[in-house]
Amino acid sequence: QVQLVESGGGLVQAGGSLRLSCAASGRTFSSSVMGWFRQGPGKEREFVAAISSSGFATYYADSVKSRFTISRDNNKNTVYLQMNSLKPEDTAVYYCAAKRAPLLVKFDYTDWGQGTQVTVSS
């Protein structure tokens, strides 16, 4: 099991940038696929991005491709989400998640953080 704590959320103007961090504890981080999800007001939770355990493979939702970048540092047990060119529709609670199963396109995550709020003003 992996314990996850997100940070870095906040209020930003449209067109701005934020970097989210997710600190993980537990011995399985370096062998876990990590993902970011978000849930906007009145919406269901949706996939944002995923990264393989090694960091060599990534996968993005079409809505964030070319604007967001997921990365990880296995020495620091941390995964990041760099968000650029933010839009008001990116406003959501962002969640970090982990899983052992290797496929990035499957959303069978087993461990979740508590979330961090991102608000983008127009």
Backbone as a ProteinNet text record, in pm:
[ID]
protein_1_A
[PRIMARY]
QVQLVESGGGLVQAGGSLRLSCAASGRTFSSSVMGWFRQGPGKEREFVAAISSSGFATYYADSVKSRFTISRDNNKNTVYLQMNSLKPEDTAVYYCAAKRAPLLVKFDYTDWGQGTQVTVSS
[TERTIARY]
83.7	0	88	39.2	112.5	25.3	82	11.4	52	-46	-22.9	-71.6	10.3	-27.3	2.9	-102.2	-86.6	-61.3	6	27.3	47.6	44	72.7	-47.6	-167.1	-285.8	-298.7	-393.4	-414.7	-498.9	-498.6	-574.1	-478.6	-512.7	-428	-516.9	-465.9	-541.5	-529.6	-628.1	-623.9	-495.5	-434.2	-307	-186.4	-208.8	-99.8	-59.4	30.7	86	84.1	78.4	93.3	165	237.4	294.7	243.3	178	130.4	236	244	332	250.9	297.4	234.8	346.4	354.6	456.3	400.2	476.8	432.4	518.4	456.7	530	496.6	588.7	568.3	675.5	705.5	818.6	788.4	662	627.3	620.1	657.9	640.9	713.7	838.4	918.5	869.6	783.7	727.4	580.9	532.4	392.1	373.4	269.8	221.2	151.6	177.6	117.8	29.1	-80	-172.8	-225	-275.7	-346.7	-488.8	-582.2	-722.6	-774.8	-891.5	-951	-1103.1	-1162.3	-1307.9	-1350.9	-1413	-1461.8	-1596.9	-1641.3	-1770.3	-1884.5	-1960.7	-2073.9	-2038	-1911.6	-1867.9	-1817.7	-1808.3	-1748.9	-1596.3	-1531.3	-1385.1	-1338	-1234.3	-1184.4	-1032.7	-985.1	-841.7	-773.2	-652.1	-572.7	-444.3	-364.7	-234.9	-185.2	-96.3	-35.5	109.2	188.2	329.1	368.9	450.8	495.9	589.7	615.8	699.6	840.5	891.7	1026.1	1028.1	911.6	904	920.1	946.2	973.1	847.1	734.6	610.7	509.5	437.9	332.6	208.8	97.1	-31.2	-116.4	-183.1	-258.4	-400	-489.2	-621.3	-607.1	-692.1	-684.5	-699.9	-777.8	-807.6	-686.7	-583.5	-466.9	-338.6	-345.4	-226.3	-166.3	-36.5	44.5	41.7	-44.7	-45.2	8.9	-17.4	23.6	136.8	224.8	333.2	343	338.1	355.1	499.6	556.4	692.4	703.2	813.7	832.7	979.9	1006.2	1141.1	1136.9	1184.3	1177	1272.1	1372.1	1461.3	1392.4	1295.6	1222	1082.2	1046.5	911.9	803.9	821.5	730.8	694.8	569.2	522.6	471.4	490.1	455.7	357.3	283.6	201	223.5	297.1	319.2	203.5	134.3	16	40.5	41.7	62.3	-62.7	-67.8	-180.7	-314.6	-327.2	-446.7	-571.7	-681.9	-811.1	-910.2	-1013.7	-1113.4	-1171.8	-1182.8	-1237.9	-1143	-1021.6	-929.4	-955.3	-1043.7	-1077.7	-1133.8	-1072.1	-1111.1	-1029	-1070.9	-984.6	-901.9	-771	-679.9	-631.8	-642.3	-606	-488.5	-402.1	-293.2	-336	-293.1	-330.8	-215.8	-218.5	-113.1	-172.6	-101	-141.3	-20.6	-29.3	78.4	61.5	-64.7	-89.2	-26.4	38.1	126	62.4	-61	-115.5	-159.5	-104	-138.5	-280.4	-332.5	-465.4	-578.9	-545.5	-648.3	-646.2	-763.9	-772.8	-805.8	-733.8	-757.5	-667.1	-675.1	-590	-641.4	-548.1	-583.8	-560.5	-474.6	-442	-464.1	-524.4	-562.7	-522.3	-485.5	-463.7	-592.7	-581.5	-698.6	-737	-646.1	-676.2	-626.9	-605.7	-566.6	-647.8	-698.3	-787.2	-707.1	-748.9	-694.7	-810.7	-796.5	-899.7	-837.8	-895.8	-845.1	-949.8	-911.1	-1004.4	-991	-1101.8	-1101.9	-1068.1
-118.8	0	125	229.7	355.7	465.7	545.4	661	783.6	864.5	973.8	1106.5	1210.9	1344.2	1445.7	1510.7	1610.3	1748.7	1831.5	1971.5	2052.6	2185	2273.1	2336.9	2300.3	2362	2508.1	2576.8	2716.6	2786	2919.5	3004.3	3066	3056.3	3110.3	3168.3	3268.3	3326.4	3239.6	3248.5	3176.2	3211.2	3108.6	3125.3	3102.8	3093.7	3074.2	2928.7	2905.9	2772.3	2737	2608.8	2553.7	2420.3	2383.5	2249.5	2179.3	2069.4	1986.6	1881.3	1849	1742.9	1640.3	1518.8	1410.7	1330.8	1342.4	1269.8	1136.1	1031.4	895.7	834.7	756.8	678.4	532.6	448.7	306.5	254.9	127.8	72.1	44.8	56.7	14.1	129	251.5	364.7	343	302.1	292.3	183.4	96	-7.9	18.2	137.1	171.4	264	237.7	336	446.7	570.1	684.1	762.1	811.6	887.2	1010.2	1101.7	1219	1215.2	1244.1	1255.2	1388.4	1428.9	1552.4	1539.8	1617.9	1622.6	1767.4	1818.5	1954.8	1964.8	2086.9	2105.7	2048.7	1960.2	1899.7	1796	1756.6	1660.8	1532.6	1428.7	1304.2	1315.2	1234	1231.3	1181.8	1246.7	1209.3	1193.9	1111.7	1086.8	1208.7	1237	1346.8	1296.3	1221.6	1178	1059.7	979.6	866.2	852.8	789.6	768.1	629.8	563.1	429.1	433	316	309	362.4	340.8	388.3	536	588.1	725.2	740.3	631.3	639.8	651.3	606.8	612	700.7	780	866.2	855.4	897.4	889.4	1004.7	1076	1196	1191.6	1257.3	1283.8	1386.7	1376	1468.9	1614.1	1636	1772.2	1843.8	1769.9	1833.5	1810.9	1728.1	1697.2	1826.2	1837.8	1952.3	2068.5	2063.1	2167.8	2116.6	1990.4	1932.5	1832.7	1820.9	1723.7	1650.3	1518.9	1436.9	1387.6	1385.6	1336.1	1276.5	1207.8	1147.5	1146	1143.7	1129.5	1014.9	899.7	782	792.6	877.1	897.5	977.7	1060.5	1143.7	1090.8	978.6	922	1026.1	1098.1	1207.5	1205	1233.7	1250.6	1393.5	1449.3	1589.3	1601.6	1710.7	1746.6	1894.7	1923.1	2060.7	2100.6	2206.8	2249.7	2389.3	2400.3	2527.8	2566.7	2693.5	2744.5	2703.8	2725.4	2680.4	2754.7	2681.8	2734.9	2724.7	2807.7	2795	2654.7	2584.7	2449.1	2347.8	2388.2	2301.5	2308.5	2397	2408.2	2276.4	2224.9	2093.3	2062.7	1958.8	1896.2	1791.8	1799.5	1708.1	1601.1	1477.3	1363.7	1287.7	1243.3	1155	1011.6	917.6	778.3	686.8	566.5	468.9	331.1	251.3	112.9	30.8	-100.5	-190.1	-242.8	-255.5	-307.2	-212.1	-262.9	-181.3	-99.7	-131.6	-65.8	77.2	174.5	315	347	272.3	303.9	245	168	113.7	189.5	225.4	312.8	232.9	123.6	34.1	71.3	196.3	245.9	197.7	171.4	114.3	208.6	307.8	398.9	542	622	758.1	857.7	978	1086.2	1158.7	1261.6	1336.9	1449.2	1486.3	1587.7	1726	1807.3	1947.1	2031	2143.7	2227.4	2316	2316.3	2408.5	2492.1	2622.5	2712.6	2807.2	2810.8	2896.1	3003.8	3128.3	3239	3294	3342.5	3393.7	3541.7
0	0	0	-65.5	-74.6	-16.1	72.6	127.3	46.4	8.2	-84.4	-28.1	-42.5	4.4	-105.8	-155.1	-261.1	-202.2	-281.1	-244.4	-371.4	-355.8	-468.2	-533.5	-487.9	-545.1	-503.2	-565.4	-531.5	-634.9	-626.4	-718	-818.7	-946.9	-1052.2	-1161	-1229.7	-1341	-1465.5	-1550.4	-1677.3	-1752.6	-1809.9	-1878.2	-1789.6	-1660.6	-1566.2	-1551.5	-1457.5	-1435.4	-1287.8	-1261.6	-1127	-1139.1	-1033.1	-1026.6	-902.2	-924.1	-813.8	-780.9	-653.1	-606.7	-530.6	-533.9	-458.6	-393.5	-261.9	-186	-142.6	-166.6	-135.6	-26.8	55.8	155.4	134.3	170.1	144.9	50.5	62.8	-10.5	-157	-199.4	-334.6	-434.3	-395	-485.5	-617.4	-611.4	-733.8	-827.6	-781.2	-867.4	-899.4	-867.9	-888.7	-1007.8	-1084.2	-1180.7	-1101.1	-1138.9	-1069.6	-1166.1	-1112	-1196	-1125.8	-1206.5	-1156.6	-1213	-1126.5	-1164	-1112.4	-1160	-1108.3	-1107.3	-1018.4	-1010	-998.8	-1103.9	-1104.3	-1037	-1007.1	-940.9	-1024.1	-962.7	-1030.5	-1135.3	-1137.1	-1238.9	-1174.8	-1255.9	-1208.6	-1214.8	-1135.9	-1139	-1275.3	-1328	-1460	-1457.6	-1545.9	-1561	-1620.5	-1573.2	-1626.2	-1691.7	-1615.9	-1668	-1586.7	-1647.4	-1579.1	-1622.7	-1536.7	-1566.1	-1517.6	-1596.4	-1560.9	-1441	-1384	-1265.5	-1291.3	-1411.2	-1445.7	-1483.5	-1522.5	-1569.9	-1719.8	-1789.7	-1932.8	-2017.4	-1964.5	-2041.6	-1971.3	-2050.1	-1996.4	-2083.6	-2026.4	-2096.3	-2045.9	-2138.1	-2101.3	-2155.7	-2084.3	-2137.9	-2249.5	-2349.4	-2463.5	-2419.4	-2315.4	-2271.6	-2212.9	-2173.4	-2111	-2189.3	-2290.9	-2370	-2423.6	-2418	-2461.6	-2361.4	-2260.5	-2157.5	-2024.1	-1992.3	-1864.9	-1888.5	-1789.2	-1794.7	-1661.8	-1668.2	-1548.6	-1544.2	-1423.9	-1406.4	-1267.2	-1241.2	-1110.2	-1076.5	-946.7	-894.5	-795.5	-836.5	-749.9	-630.7	-640.2	-524.8	-414.8	-455.6	-359.6	-332.6	-393.4	-376.6	-406.6	-514.8	-547.7	-695.6	-722.6	-859.9	-873.8	-992.6	-1016.5	-1132.7	-1131.4	-1245.4	-1273.3	-1379.9	-1422.6	-1512.7	-1474.3	-1548.5	-1603.5	-1734.1	-1801.8	-1880.6	-1918.5	-1998.3	-1937.8	-1809.2	-1737.8	-1784.6	-1783.6	-1827	-1710.7	-1711	-1603.1	-1592.6	-1703.4	-1699.1	-1635.6	-1606	-1531	-1380.1	-1337.8	-1196.4	-1144.8	-1039.4	-986.5	-862.5	-792.7	-692.7	-766.4	-749.6	-818	-719.4	-764.4	-682	-743.6	-656	-694.3	-662.7	-746.8	-725.7	-764.7	-708.5	-734.8	-759.1	-837.4	-858.2	-896.4	-878.1	-916.6	-1058.3	-1103.3	-1238.7	-1339.9	-1445.1	-1528.2	-1640.3	-1679.2	-1797.5	-1765.5	-1838.4	-1814.2	-1857.5	-1953	-2006.9	-1924.1	-1822.5	-1733.5	-1602.2	-1554.8	-1436.6	-1311.1	-1290.7	-1177.5	-1060.8	-1019.3	-911.9	-775.8	-685.7	-556.3	-439.1	-457.6	-348.3	-395.7	-308.5	-345.8	-237	-280.4	-186.9	-155.4	-72.3	-28.9	-125	-211.3	-311.6	-275.2	-378.2	-360.6	-459.1	-411.6	-492.4	-587.2	-712.4	-812.3	-865.7	-856.9	-905.7	-1007.9	-1127.1	-1234.1	-1261.4	-1239.6	-1260.6	-1402	-1454.9	-1592.5	-1596.2
[MASK]
++++++++++++++++++++++++++++++++++++++++++++++++++++++++++++++++++++++++++++++++++++++++++++++++++++++++++++++++++++++++++

